Amino acid sequence: MAGLSERDQEKLDAAVMRRLIAHLDANKDAQNIDLMILAGFCRNCLGKWYKAAADEAGLDVTDDAARERIYGMPYAEWKEKHQKPATPEQLAAMDARAGKSS
């Protein structure tokens, strides 16, 4: 970006990521499968990207720790409290997005 130092751009990128995590946390009713259908990524993707970034930076972050950073709690706990079973319609939409026929 013109006019911004790399350091300032990284600060802004980090602030946006924190805001995205907070937004997802405040909207737990937005199910991962719906995010995948609409946007092609979900909270699990963010956790994987977080882990990959840690690996690239040589930082010791486990898969579980990366997910917990995104979910704000252990993944199993989040799943139990907030994840609903996928409906047949959601599964069909996922298949359609992936280019599969039902």
C-alpha positions in Angstrom: 0.0 0.0 0.0 1.3 3.4 -1.0 2.3 5.6 1.9 2.3 2.8 4.6 5.4 1.2 5.9 5.5 -2.6 6.0 5.4 -2.4 9.8 2.3 -0.2 9.7 0.6 -2.5 7.2 1.4 -5.5 9.4 -0.2 -3.6 12.4 -3.3 -3.0 10.4 -3.5 -6.5 9.1 -3.2 -7.8 12.7 -5.9 -5.4 13.9 -8.2 -6.6 11.1 -7.5 -10.2 12.1 -8.3 -9.5 15.7 -11.5 -7.8 14.7 -12.5 -10.8 12.4 -11.9 -13.2 15.3 -14.0 -11.0 17.7 -16.7 -10.7 15.1 -16.9 -14.5 14.6 -16.9 -14.9 18.4 -19.8 -12.6 18.7 -21.7 -14.4 15.9 -21.4 -18.0 17.0 -24.7 -18.7 15.2 -22.8 -18.4 12.0 -22.0 -22.0 11.5 -18.8 -23.1 9.9 -20.5 -24.9 7.1 -22.4 -21.8 6.2 -19.2 -19.8 6.1 -17.7 -22.5 3.9 -20.7 -22.4 1.5 -20.7 -18.6 1.3 -17.0 -17.6 1.6 -15.0 -20.7 1.0 -13.4 -20.6 4.5 -14.4 -21.1 8.1 -13.0 -20.9 11.6 -11.1 -24.2 11.0 -9.4 -22.7 8.0 -8.4 -19.7 10.0 -6.9 -22.0 12.6 -5.0 -23.9 9.9 -3.7 -20.6 8.5 -2.7 -19.4 12.0 -0.7 -22.7 12.5 0.9 -22.4 9.0 1.9 -18.8 9.8 3.4 -19.9 13.1 5.3 -22.7 11.3 6.6 -20.3 8.7 7.8 -17.9 11.5 9.5 -20.8 13.3 7.1 -20.5 16.3 6.0 -23.5 18.3 2.2 -23.4 18.0 0.2 -26.6 18.0 -2.9 -27.3 15.9 -5.0 -27.2 19.1 -3.5 -23.9 20.3 -4.1 -22.3 16.9 -7.7 -23.5 16.9 -8.2 -22.3 20.4 -6.9 -18.8 19.4 -9.6 -18.6 16.7 -12.4 -20.2 18.7 -11.6 -18.6 22.0 -11.9 -22.0 23.7 -10.9 -25.6 23.0 -12.4 -26.7 19.7 -14.2 -29.7 21.3 -15.9 -27.3 23.7 -16.9 -24.9 21.0 -18.3 -27.8 18.9 -20.4 -29.1 21.8 -21.8 -25.7 22.7 -22.3 -24.1 19.4 -22.1 -26.4 16.4 -25.3 -27.7 15.0 -25.6 -30.8 12.8 -25.4 -30.0 9.2 -28.8 -30.1 7.4 -29.2 -32.0 4.1 -29.5 -28.6 2.4 -26.2 -27.4 3.8 -24.5 -30.7 2.8 -25.9 -30.3 -0.8 -24.7 -26.7 -1.0 -21.2 -27.8 0.1 -21.2 -30.6 -2.5 -22.3 -28.1 -5.1 -19.6 -25.6 -4.1 -17.0 -28.4 -4.3 -18.3 -29.2 -7.8 -19.8 -32.5 -6.8 -23.3 -33.7 -7.8 -25.6 -35.0 -5.1 
